[in-house]
């Protein structure tokens, strides 16, 4: 196993971290509460035996059963072999004291007196201002740091770079952050700019969705064709992971593994990882893959921003970005979920009033008013493409 610096914490973390959101289930339902406990424990312990020392879970994963499973799995000889991270469900906070009641419940589930890393879960601008700041949850977290129930404080994130910067700059006690990042998300959410900004502040950066929920590991036919050219023997999942590990700002890459085969495959990749080791040939392969993905988009938006600001508050480029991603990967379910949960309503396509002021400014001559109706029909109402 390769190890990397975990920000300014003075600790070396395994290149691969084990994410406990996609554990195998007895009924085959992804994210379901009927976890296959024997197989999950076997997978987690095997990863630890091979050097993984960072395990990530959260209050709501697998219907609240992920923390319970992890508590049972990390007993005895495995108790101190890996650091544990879990997350505060800020959306359940009605009053400040709810922070403590949820934290204490999570510690009981985990069968621990303290948790190594505690993250405010799924932070965006609204959650940061409306829950963390409004309810003064940082004071509660600092008290938990002082009494030892939390060893390090951080946050996981889903919003744009400006919101990311606001959260980082809004508190000096962060030890780490967790962001969605992969070679297709360099300009989405926190993006490469956020990765570098967090690292410049001394924060450890934990990467989630390195394979975009498995989409980059199972690409569509036009992308698979690029992999087959000239007899290339590159596994799509390995390429995506190595692209991340090539970057010095990346501390650890989380993978939500559902099978032992995935665990073993990711361990092989992690063992071969390193900063600056991607090489010119694989960099060019990533460049070609990204170019092909862009050719497949149904809306030719370049995110130039000439259409902005919208007089009604829409984020026009982001609406097109969400729609294009859903179309490319043919994944309406997850795209719609993200549209409704991580995108402010006033900025979504449904708020378009059809003024068409933006169309006069668009260099690509996109019929934006008509397309906003299509975007919302697909992402907001679940209609087919």
C-alpha distance (Angstrom), angle and dihedral (degrees) to the residues before:
residue distance angle dihedral
X1 . . .
X2 3.78 . .
X3 3.82 118.4 .
X4 3.78 131.6 -153.2
X5 3.80 138.6 -168.7
X6 3.80 114.1 -86.3
X7 3.79 98.6 -143.3
X8 3.77 113.6 -89.2
X9 3.82 93.2 -29.7
X10 3.80 92.2 103.9
X11 3.79 91.5 -128.0
X12 3.80 133.8 115.0
X13 3.79 115.9 -129.1
X14 3.79 126.8 -162.6
X15 3.80 113.7 -103.9
X16 3.81 88.1 -121.8
X17 3.79 123.3 54.3
X18 3.80 125.2 -167.6
X19 3.80 114.2 -121.7
X20 3.80 114.7 -157.1
X21 3.80 99.7 -157.6
X22 3.82 98.4 91.9
X23 3.79 103.1 41.8
X24 3.83 118.4 155.0
X25 3.80 114.1 -88.4
X26 3.79 131.5 -153.2
X27 3.80 93.5 -127.7
X28 3.80 95.3 41.1
X29 3.80 94.0 -117.1
X30 3.82 111.5 142.1
X31 3.80 112.3 -121.8
X32 3.82 90.1 4.9
X33 3.79 124.3 150.0
X34 3.83 95.6 -121.7
X35 3.80 95.3 87.1
X36 3.79 118.4 -174.1
X37 3.77 91.2 -122.7
X38 3.80 98.1 -173.2
X39 3.81 94.6 50.3
X40 3.82 93.5 41.0
X41 3.80 92.1 51.5
X42 3.80 90.2 47.4
X43 3.81 91.5 51.7
X44 3.81 95.1 46.9
X45 3.80 93.6 46.5
X46 3.80 91.8 47.1
X47 3.81 89.9 53.0
X48 3.80 90.6 49.7
X49 3.81 91.5 47.5
X50 3.81 87.6 55.3
X51 3.80 93.5 51.3
X52 3.81 108.2 -85.6
X53 3.81 107.5 143.2
X54 3.83 103.9 171.3
X55 3.82 122.7 74.9
X56 3.80 122.0 -177.6
X57 3.79 128.3 -160.3
X58 3.82 138.7 145.7
X59 3.79 142.5 -147.4
X60 3.80 94.8 -99.5
X61 3.80 103.0 35.9
X62 3.80 112.5 126.1
X63 3.78 91.3 -0.4
X64 3.79 92.0 -57.5
X65 3.81 93.8 -51.1
X66 3.80 98.2 103.5
X67 3.81 93.6 76.2
X68 3.80 90.0 46.5
X69 3.81 91.8 51.7
X70 3.79 91.3 47.9
X71 3.80 91.5 50.1
X72 3.80 90.3 55.3
X73 3.79 94.0 43.0
X74 3.80 97.6 50.4
X75 3.77 96.6 56.4
X76 3.78 128.8 117.9
X77 3.78 114.8 -0.5
X78 3.82 92.5 4.5
X79 3.79 96.3 54.4
X80 3.80 97.5 95.8
X81 3.79 100.7 24.6
X82 3.81 95.6 91.2
X83 3.78 138.4 30.7
X84 3.79 115.2 -118.4
X85 3.79 126.0 -141.6
X86 3.78 124.5 -171.4
X87 3.77 134.4 166.2
X88 3.79 140.8 -120.3
X89 3.84 113.3 -125.2
X90 3.80 95.3 -135.2
X91 3.81 93.1 178.9
X92 3.82 88.1 68.0
X93 3.79 93.1 56.3
X94 3.81 112.0 111.4
X95 3.78 95.6 160.7
X96 3.80 135.7 9.8
X97 3.80 94.7 -100.3
X98 3.81 89.7 61.2
X99 3.80 86.9 76.0
X100 3.80 91.0 65.6
X101 3.78 96.4 41.6
X102 3.80 91.6 52.8
X103 3.80 93.7 43.9
X104 3.81 91.5 50.4
X105 3.81 90.6 48.7
X106 3.80 90.0 51.2
X107 3.79 92.1 50.4
X108 3.80 89.5 52.8
X109 3.78 90.4 50.5
X110 3.80 90.7 49.4
X111 3.83 91.2 44.6
X112 3.80 90.0 -129.8
X113 3.78 138.0 122.3
X114 3.79 90.9 -143.0
X115 3.79 141.0 14.3
X116 3.80 121.5 -135.4
X117 3.82 96.8 -140.4
X118 3.79 125.9 18.7
X119 3.80 117.6 -172.0
X120 3.77 132.8 -167.6
X121 3.78 97.0 -123.3
X122 3.81 125.4 -120.2
X123 3.78 97.9 -11.2
X124 3.75 120.8 -162.5
X125 3.80 131.1 157.0
X126 3.80 92.8 -86.1
X127 3.81 95.0 49.0
X128 3.80 92.5 44.1
X129 3.80 94.5 51.7
X130 3.79 99.8 30.1
X131 3.80 99.5 44.4
X132 3.81 115.0 11.4
X133 3.80 97.4 41.0
X134 3.79 99.6 28.8
X135 3.82 94.0 50.4
X136 3.83 92.5 36.9
X137 3.79 91.2 -125.4
X138 3.80 92.0 161.6
X139 3.81 88.9 69.8
X140 3.80 89.3 52.9
X141 3.79 90.1 48.7
X142 3.80 92.1 49.4
X143 3.80 89.8 52.0
X144 3.81 89.0 51.9
X145 3.79 89.8 49.8
X146 3.78 89.8 51.4
X147 3.80 95.6 49.0
X148 3.80 91.6 45.5
X149 3.81 101.8 -113.5
X150 3.82 88.6 116.7
X151 3.80 123.0 36.8
X152 3.82 98.8 -174.5
X153 3.80 133.3 12.8
X154 3.79 128.0 -144.0
X155 3.79 144.2 137.5
X156 3.79 140.1 -125.0
X157 3.77 116.7 -134.6
X158 3.83 145.0 -145.9
X159 3.81 115.3 165.5
X160 3.81 138.7 70.9
X161 3.78 129.9 -54.4
X162 3.80 95.1 -98.7
X163 3.81 90.6 56.7
X164 3.81 89.8 46.0
X165 3.78 92.2 53.0
X166 3.80 91.1 46.4
X167 3.80 91.2 55.6
X168 3.81 95.0 45.5
X169 3.79 92.5 47.4
X170 3.80 91.7 43.3
X171 3.80 95.4 70.4
X172 3.79 130.9 31.1
X173 3.79 96.7 -159.7
X174 3.80 100.8 71.9
X175 3.79 115.2 127.5
X176 3.77 97.3 -178.1
X177 3.78 147.7 -7.6
X178 3.78 134.5 -150.4
X179 3.80 121.0 -140.8
X180 3.79 138.9 176.9
X181 3.78 105.4 -113.7
X182 3.80 138.4 156.3
X183 3.80 137.1 134.1
X184 3.83 91.0 -76.4
X185 3.82 94.0 48.2
X186 3.79 100.4 55.4
X187 3.80 91.5 119.7
X188 3.80 99.0 27.2
X189 3.81 124.5 94.5
X190 3.83 109.2 -23.4
X191 3.80 90.2 -12.2
X192 3.78 126.8 173.8
X193 3.80 90.0 -44.9
X194 3.81 90.4 57.4
X195 3.79 92.9 45.7
X196 3.78 91.4 54.7
X197 3.79 93.9 41.9
X198 3.81 93.6 53.1
X199 3.79 91.9 46.5
X200 3.81 90.8 49.4
X201 3.81 87.6 58.0
X202 3.80 91.2 54.1
X203 3.80 95.8 -105.8
X204 3.76 122.2 142.7
X205 3.81 109.7 -121.3
X206 3.79 117.4 -143.9
X207 3.80 115.1 -163.9
X208 3.81 121.9 -141.3
X209 3.83 128.2 -177.5
X210 3.82 93.1 25.7
X211 3.82 88.6 163.1
X212 3.82 96.9 35.7
X213 3.78 92.1 -110.9
X214 3.81 91.0 -44.2
X215 3.82 95.3 -51.8
X216 3.82 94.1 115.7
X217 3.80 90.1 50.0
X218 3.82 91.2 54.7
X219 3.81 104.9 35.5
X220 3.82 125.6 -177.5
X221 3.81 121.4 -96.0
X222 3.83 98.3 -90.5
X223 3.80 89.5 55.7
X224 3.79 94.3 44.0
X225 3.79 87.9 54.8
X226 3.82 89.9 61.1
X227 3.80 90.6 52.7
X228 3.81 90.7 52.8
X229 3.80 95.5 50.6
X230 3.79 116.1 113.4
X231 3.78 90.7 0.9
X232 3.77 95.5 -71.6
X233 3.80 112.8 -177.3
X234 3.76 100.5 -158.3
X235 3.79 121.7 133.5
X236 3.83 110.3 -137.1
X237 3.81 93.0 -135.4
X238 3.80 92.5 49.3
X239 3.81 92.2 49.2
X240 3.81 91.9 52.2
X241 3.81 92.1 48.3
X242 3.82 94.8 45.3
X243 3.82 89.6 50.1
X244 3.81 87.9 59.6
X245 3.78 97.3 43.3
X246 3.80 89.5 50.6
X247 3.81 88.8 71.1
X248 3.83 118.1 84.2
X249 3.81 93.8 -148.7
X250 3.82 91.7 63.3
X251 3.80 111.3 94.7
X252 3.80 102.9 -179.0
X253 3.80 135.2 -9.7
X254 3.79 115.8 -138.0
X255 3.77 120.5 -147.4
X256 3.79 122.7 -170.0
X257 3.80 98.5 -144.1
X258 3.80 123.3 -164.9
X259 3.80 102.2 177.2
X260 3.77 137.9 38.7
X261 3.81 88.4 -120.2
X262 3.81 89.1 60.5
X263 3.80 90.6 49.0
X264 3.79 92.3 51.9
X265 3.79 93.1 44.7
X266 3.80 93.1 50.2
X267 3.79 91.3 46.6
X268 3.81 89.9 55.1
X269 3.79 89.6 50.7
X270 3.80 93.0 47.6
X271 3.81 91.8 49.8
X272 3.81 89.3 56.4
X273 3.80 95.2 45.1
X274 3.76 130.0 110.7
X275 3.79 145.1 149.5
X276 3.79 112.4 -85.3
X277 3.80 94.3 5.4
X278 3.82 101.6 111.3
X279 3.79 94.6 98.0
X280 3.80 133.1 -150.4
X281 3.81 96.4 -82.6
X282 3.80 95.2 54.8
X283 3.80 91.8 42.6
X284 3.78 88.4 55.8
X285 3.81 90.0 47.8
X286 3.80 90.7 54.3
X287 3.80 90.0 47.9
X288 3.82 91.5 52.9
X289 3.80 92.8 46.2
X290 3.80 91.9 51.7
X291 3.80 90.3 47.7
X292 3.80 91.0 52.1
X293 3.79 92.0 48.4
X294 3.80 89.2 53.3
X295 3.80 91.0 51.9
X296 3.79 88.4 57.4
X297 3.80 96.4 58.6
X298 3.82 115.9 115.0
X299 3.82 94.7 -148.6
X300 3.85 114.5 54.5
X301 3.81 94.1 -144.1
X302 3.82 112.8 151.1
X303 3.83 94.1 -172.2
X304 3.81 89.9 -120.2
X305 3.81 88.9 148.7
X306 3.81 96.3 -137.4
X307 3.82 88.6 128.6
X308 3.79 90.8 60.3
X309 2.93 142.5 133.6
X310 3.79 95.8 43.2
X311 3.84 110.3 -149.5
X312 3.80 88.8 -134.3
X313 3.80 95.9 47.9
X314 3.84 101.0 -105.2
X315 3.79 120.5 151.8
X316 3.80 93.8 -137.3
X317 3.84 99.3 -179.9
X318 3.78 92.2 49.4
X319 3.81 92.8 50.6
X320 3.79 89.4 54.5
X321 3.79 91.2 44.7
X322 3.81 92.1 53.9
X323 3.81 91.3 46.8
X324 3.80 94.0 47.3
X325 3.81 92.4 49.6
X326 3.79 91.4 50.0
X327 3.81 90.7 49.7
X328 3.81 96.1 46.9
X329 3.78 94.1 50.6
X330 3.81 95.7 33.1
X331 3.78 88.7 -132.8
X332 3.79 107.1 136.6
X333 3.80 95.4 157.2
X334 3.80 96.9 61.0
X335 3.80 92.9 35.5
X336 3.79 91.6 54.7
X337 3.80 91.6 46.9
X338 3.80 90.9 52.7
X339 3.80 92.0 45.0
X340 3.79 91.7 55.2
X341 3.80 98.7 38.8
X342 3.81 106.1 34.5
X343 3.79 102.4 32.1
X344 3.81 122.4 75.5
X345 3.81 109.8 -118.2
X346 3.79 94.4 -130.0
X347 3.81 89.8 57.0
X348 3.81 95.8 48.3
X349 3.81 126.1 101.1
X350 3.80 92.6 -103.7
X351 3.82 89.4 72.4
X352 3.81 92.9 62.8
X353 3.82 111.3 120.6
X354 3.80 94.7 -169.5
X355 3.80 97.2 -115.7
X356 3.84 88.9 143.5
X357 3.80 92.3 -151.8
X358 3.81 86.9 132.3
X359 3.81 93.8 56.3
X360 3.80 91.6 65.3
X361 3.80 89.4 58.0
X362 3.82 99.9 43.0
X363 3.85 112.0 108.7
X364 3.83 89.5 -161.0
X365 3.84 91.8 54.6
X366 3.81 91.4 -129.8
X367 3.84 113.6 174.3
X368 3.79 89.0 -125.1
X369 3.80 97.5 175.8
X370 3.80 92.4 55.3
X371 3.79 93.0 42.0
X372 3.80 93.1 52.1
X373 3.81 87.6 60.8
X374 3.81 89.1 51.6
X375 3.80 93.0 46.8
X376 3.77 92.8 53.1
X377 3.80 93.1 43.3
X378 3.81 89.8 56.1
X379 3.81 101.9 35.4
X380 3.78 101.1 26.9
X381 3.79 101.0 36.5
X382 3.80 101.4 25.7
X383 3.78 96.4 -122.0
X384 3.83 118.5 155.3
X385 3.80 121.4 -91.9
